[in-house]
Amino acid sequence: MSSVDQNGPERGSDDIVAAEYVLGVLPADERQAASRRIESEPDFARLVERWESDLSPLAAAYPEVEAPASIKAALDRRLFAQSPSAALDESRGRSFLSGPAFWRGLAIASLAALALVVALPLLNPPPVTPDLRLVASLAPQDSDVHYFVVYDARTRDVGLSHVTGERAEGRDFELWVIDGGQAPVSLGVIPAGSNVHLAVGDDARRYIESGAVFAISLEPNGGSPTGQPTGPVVAAGDLKTI
């Protein structure tokens, strides 16, 4: 995807709506409306397809993660009601449930399950970093600068897709994480390019995962000389869970 000039798409335009639909940052009602437009408006559907292609490089740095088996079991419970044959089997099993053999077996199974619960954290420690992925649309703030952002907790990486806005000669865009009244934490100068990545340190990670806001400021070449934003904020947006 190439960066566009100052006459690029405005927020609310079909191009930006299609991009935010692909990224997953539209509110539920707007997403439903966009889904209906994809089915009925070929031009809008082509915009969505183009953004899917343009944003796909952001996922290149993120490894595939297999969903836990428990997710399928939960989906089955929600999607499929109990069948008549299952109800009959349940009725037939009631007499067994009232017998002493069942309760002795249940007690043994409970002890085994308790031992498994105690042993599992020792045999298979939980991952230090949660499987969390967040997205944000950093919309223009009195500017024409617009970026899409994807944060992956597993890789501690931020991927940025440049939508609109050019940095002036001798100036740089710098990405910040802002958590309430805390001092902004810099993620570094945003490299030039359509799709780029920045590493995330521990301080920034804690802010991001607690629900902070991303903001981009216009700074001197090489970034802020003070460690805090010195130029105007040109784009900002809050994070949403994928």
N, C-alpha and C positions, 0 to 999 in steps of 0.2 A: 504494500500500500504506500502510495506516495503522499507526502505531506502536502496540504493544499495551502493556497495563499489567503490573503485577507478577505477575499470574496468567497471563501469556502462555505460549507453548510452552516446555517444558523441552528441554534438549539430549538427543537420542536419541528424541524424540517423532516421530510420523509427519510433522508439519508441518515440523520442522527437517530431517529426513532428505530430505523432498521438496525443500526449498530447497537443501540442499547437493548434491543430485543435479543440480539445474538449474545451480547455480554451478560444478559440476565439481570439488568438493573432497573427495568421498568416496573412501576407499581402493578399490582395484580390486574386491575381493571384495564390499564393501558396495554398490558401484555395480551389480555384476551382480545382486545380490539385489534391489536397488531396481528394476532393469529388469524382472525377472521379476514383481515386484509390480504394476508398471504394466499388464502384460498380463493379470493375473489378478484385480486388486482395483480396481474402478471408483472407489471413494472415494479411494484413494491416487492413482490416475491423475488425478482432478480436482484433488487438492492440487498435483501437479506442474504441471498446466496453469495453476493460479492463480499459482504462483510464477514460471512463465515470463512471465506477463503482468506481475507485480509487479516483476520484476527487469529487464525489458526497457528501462526508462528509463535504466539505468546505461550502456547501450551508445549512447545518443543522441549523446554527445560524441565518439564514436570513428568516424573515417571508415572506409569499407570499403577493404580492401587486396586487390588481385588476387593470387592465389597464383602463384608463378613457374611457367613452363611445364615446368621440370624435374621438378616434383612429379608431374604426370600421367605423364611418361615413366617415373619410378621406380615409380609404382603399376602401370602396365602391365607392367613387368618382373616385379613381385611377383605380380600376379594371373593373368597369362596365360602358360602354358608355351609353349615353342616348338612351332609347328604342324608337321605332317609335310611340308607344302609348303616351309616355311622350311628344314627339315632337308635336303630335296632340293636346294634352291637353294644351301645351304652346301656340299654335296658337289660340286656342279657348279663352284663358284667356287674350289675348292682349286687347280686347275691354273693359274688366273689369278694366285693369290696367289704362286705359285712363280716367276712370270715377271719379267724385269727391268723391264718397263713399270710393273708395280704398285709396285715399290720406288722407282723414280724419282718416280712420282706421290706416293708416301707422303712422300718427303723434301721435295718442294715443299709439300705440304699441311702438314707439320710446321712448316716455316719460316713459312708464312702464319699458322698457329695461334699460334706464338710471338709474332709481331708483333702479333696481335690481343690476346693476353694482356697485352702491355706497353702497348698503346694504350688498352685499355678503361678502366683507372683514371683516365686523363687525360681521356677523352671523357665518361665517365659515373662520377664519383666515388661511392663507396659512401656510403649515408646515415650521418650522424653518430650517429643514434639507432637502435638495433636494433629490429626488429619483434618486440617482446617484450610479452606480456600475462600478468599474474600475478593470482591470486585468493587470497583468504584468508577464512576464517570466524573472526571475532573472538569467541570463545566467552566466556561469563561467567566472571569470576574473583572468587569470593565476592561476587557481585552478580547482578542480573537483566539486565545490559546485554549486548546481542548485536547485532553488525553484520556485514554481508557487505561485502567490499571487492574492487574490481577496479582494478588498476594497468595503465595503458597507457604503454609507453615512448615510443611515437611522439608522443603528445600531452603527455607528462609530466603526467599527470592521474590522480588517485585518485577513483574513484566509490564512495560509501558508501550502502548500503541499511540503514535502521534496522529491526531486527527486534523487539527488546524493550528495556525499561528506560527510565525517565524521569530526567532530570537534576533535582536538587533546585533549589528557587528560589534564585537568587543564585549558582548553580554552573554550570560548563560542562564538556563533554567535550572533551579535547584528544588529538589523534592523534600518536603518536610512532613513529619508526623506530629499532629497537635492533639493533645489529650487534655481537654478542659483547661484549667488554669495553669497546667504545667508548661514549662518552657519548651518550645518546639525542638524536635530532634531531627537533625538532617540525615537523609538517606544518601546524600551526595548530589553532585551535578548530573543532570540527565544527559547522557550522550546523545549526539546527533544521530538521527536515524528513524525509520518508520516503526521498527519494533526493537526495543532495547531492554536490558535487564540490569537491576541493581541488587546487590547483596544487602541483607538486613542484619544489623547487630542486635545484641540482647536488649538494650534499652528500647530501641525502636520496636522490636518484636513485642515486648510487653505492652507498649502503647497501642500497637495495631490490633492485637488480639483482645484488648479491653474495649475496643470500639472507638478508636480515635478517628480523626479526620485527616485526609491527605490534602496538602496544599502545595502549589508551585509558586515560587517567587522569582522575580527577575533580578539577577545578581551580576556583579562584575565578572569578567572572564576568570574562570577557575573556581568560582563559588564565593560564598559570603566570607569576608575577611574576619568576621567577629564570632562565627559559630552560631549566629542567630540571623534571621531574615533582616536584610538591610534595604531591599527593594520592595516594590509593590507586589502583592499577591495577584497573580494573573489567572489562576485556575484553582478550583477547590471542589471537594466532594466527600461525602461520607461513604463508609464501607458497608457492603451487604454480603451476607453469606450465600455462597452458591449452593 
